[in-house]
């Protein structure tokens, strides 16, 4: 029961994160947001890990892996999403992010030589069509001509590919690491946070934090504590109690949470093309994740 409750909250937190990030980008730059957000999340995960007695030191062999994962999963991912969200809508972003399992399957086939059956191929094609429909708003000719869609949409697609690569690399790392998943994420977040300080030094804009509105502080607290702290904790705790396929199914509802919040808060419309494209993405992801029947 607790596992399902935690998963439900995780979906709400991650679905709402795109709306909160969009609101915060009105006042802060991407680097400042990343430093503030993951600073809060890192402290929270450290406190929880210490209280549970799960703090472990990584080995020298593990440090290069953690450094690479920190760059890919924190700095590069947040740069792509934050800069992308400056022009992309929160709802479109959430639908594109929902297609990450499709990119995981593609990279798993290319990098890990994982099998690619007809069902997965069909799911990939269907999800790709769904992403195209969501980004274009139904105007495919305009998308080809460059009159529909935004530059941010392209960055969000790259962020989905990057997170798929992060997922595969994390999976390979965890197969040989003695670190617990939540502890691994703590180190990844901490190393990524250090990278973000250098990013902030180049980008500047840290002084804007002093002029942050009350809504901005609420957004930082929500992104740091709920989305980067509690959500990861709930996610990994749920994976200890619930099958990974069942847990992954909860993520299908993330875009619905985003759309429900982005409409009243950001004024983002929900059109027929977005609904049709979103349905195609979810069905495609289901086909990719569906376990083939075993024959006796």
N, C-alpha and C positions, 0 to 999 in steps of 0.2 A: 504493500500500500504506500509506504513512504517513498519507494522508488518511483512509482507512477506520479505521486504528488511532486517530487523533485523534478521529474521530466516535464511535467506540465508547466511548472514555474520557469524552467529553462527555456522552453519554447516561447513563453510570453516575454521573458527578458531579451532573448536574442531577436525575436520578432520586433520588439519595440526599440531595439538598439539603433536601427537605421533611422528611425524618426528622431530619437534623441541626438544622434550624431549630426543629422541634417540641421536641427535647431542650433546646436553648439557651433557649427561651422559659420554661423552668422556673426559670431563674436571672436572665435579663436581660429588660428591656423592649424593644419593637420598635425604638425610636430608638437605644438603645445598641448593639443588634445591627447595625443598618444602618451606623452610624458605624464600628464595628470591622470589619465584613465588607468594606465597600467601601474603607475606608482601606487594608487589606491588598491588595485587588484592584487598586486604583489605583496603588499603588507598584509592584506587579509589572508591570502593563501599561506603566508609564512606563519601567521598566528595559529591558524587551524592545523597546519602540519606539525608545528611544535607542540600544540596541545595534544595531538594524537600520537606523538612520539614517532612521526614518520619522516623527520628530517634526516636525510642521508647525504653523505658527501659523494659527488660524482668522481669516478676514476679519471686518470689522465687520458685514457682512451676515449672516454665519453665526452670530454670537454669540447673537442672539435665538432662533434655531432651537435651538442647543445648550442654552440656558437652559430652553426649553420641554421639550425632550427629557429633560434632566436631572431636571426636576420630575416628568414623567410616568413615565419609565422607571425611575427610582431611588426617589424619595421616595414618590410616590403608590402606585406598584406595591408597594414593600416594606411600606408601611403597610397596604394592603389584604391582602396575603398574611400578614404577621406577626400582625396583629390577627385575621384570619380563622382562622389556624391555632391560635389560643388555644382555639377550640371545635371547629373542623373537624378531621377526621382527616387525616393525611398522605396516605393512600391515596386518599381522596375528592378531596383537593386536586389530586393528580397527574392523576387522570382528568379533572377539570374543565379543568385547564391544557392537557391534550392536545387539547381542543376549540378551542384558539385559532385554528387555520387556518379554522375555520368562521366565527368572528367577523371574521377578516380578510376573508373573501369577502363577508360581509354589508356591512361598512363600505366595502369596495372598490366594491361595487355602488352604495351610497348616495352616497359622497363622490367616488369617481373615475369613476363611471359605467361600471365594468367589466361585461362581459356576465354574465348570470345564466341559464344554460340549465337544462333539466329535471334533468340530472344533479346540478348543484350544489344546486338546490332540494331534491331528494330527499335529498342528503347532509346538508343543513342540518337538515331535519326529522328524519332518523334520528339525527343527533348530539344534537339537542335532546332527543329522547326518551331517549337514552342517559344524558345528564346528569341528567335528571329521575329516571331509574331508579336511578342511582348515589346521588344525594342522598337519595332517599326510602327506599332500602334495599328497594324493592319495595312499600312501603306508600304508595300514591298518595293514598288517602283521608286518611291521617295527615298527609301533606305539605300537603294542602289545608287540613286542620283546624289545622295548626301544631303537631302533636304529634310529628312526625318531622323529621329534618334539624336543623341548627343555624344560628344567626345568622352564624357564620363561613362556612358554605357560600355564603350570599348574597354576602359580601364577596369570596370566591374567584371567584365568577362575574363580579363587577365587575372583579376584577383581570385576568381573561381578556379582557374587553372593553377594558380600559385598555391591555393589552399589544398587542392587535390594533391599536388606534389608534396606539400608539407605533411599531409595525411599519410602518404605512402612512405615517406622518409621516417616519420614518427613510428609507423608500424614496424619498419625494419629495425629501427633503433631499439624499440621496446622488446623485440625478440631476444636480444642479447644483453639488455641492461638489467641491473638489479634495482633500479629506481622504480618506485611506485608511480603510476600515471599522473596523479595529482602533483607529486613531488617533481616529476619531470617537467610538468607545465609551469611549476613555480620557478625552476631554473631557466626555462625557456623565456618566461616572462621577464625575469630579472635581467638576463643578458640582453634581451630585446629592449628593455628600458634603458640600459646603459647606451646602446646604440642610438636610442631616441634622443638622449641628451646631446650627442654629437649632431644629430639631425636638427635639433632645436637651435644649436649654436650657429648652424649654417642658415637656417630659415629665419630665425629671429621671431619676434612676436610674443615672447614670454611675458613681457610687461603688460600685455593685454589682460592677463589673468587678474591683475589688480583692479581692473575696471569691469570685471565680469558681473553680469546681472544675477539676480536671485535664480531666474530660470536656468542660467548657465551653470551655476553651482549645483543645482538639482540634477542637471544633465550629467555633469562630471561624476557626482556621487552615484547616480544610477548606472552609468557606463562602467565605473570602476568597481563598485561594490557588488551590484547585481549581475552585470553582464560579464565582467572579467574576474569576479571572485566567486559569488554564489553559484552562478550558472555552471562554471567548470567543476566546482565541487559537487553539485547535484548530478552532473552528467557522469562523472567518473564513479560516484557512489552508486548510481543507478546501474551502471554497467557491471557492478559486482553482484547485483541482485536479479537483473533482467537480461534476457537474451539480446545481443547486439542488434539483431534484425528488428525486434520489437521496439527497442529504444530508438533506432533510426527512423521508424515509422512516425514517431511523434514529431520529428522535424518537418514533416510534410505540412504541418499546420502553421509554421512560422510565417510564410507570406500572407496568410489570412489575417494574422495578428497585425502585421505591418500595414496591410491595406485598411483594416478597421481603424487604426490609429492615425494613419497618414491622411485619410480623407477629412476628418474634422480638425486636426491640428495643423496640417500643412496645406490643406485644400487640394490634395491630389485626386483627380477623378479616377473612377474605376469604370473602364469601358469594356465593350464586348470583346475586343481583340485581346485585351489583357486577361480577361477571364478564360477565353478559349486557349490562349497561349499558355496560361498558367496550368490549365487542365492537362494540356499536352505534355508540359514539363513533368508534372506529378505522375502521370501515367508512364511516361518514359523512364523516370527514376524507378518506379515500381517494377517495370520490366527488367531493368538493369539489376536490381537487387533481388529479384525473385529467384528462389532456390529451385533448380530443376528437379523434377520428380525422379526418384530412383526406381528403377525397374528391377524386379526380383528375377 
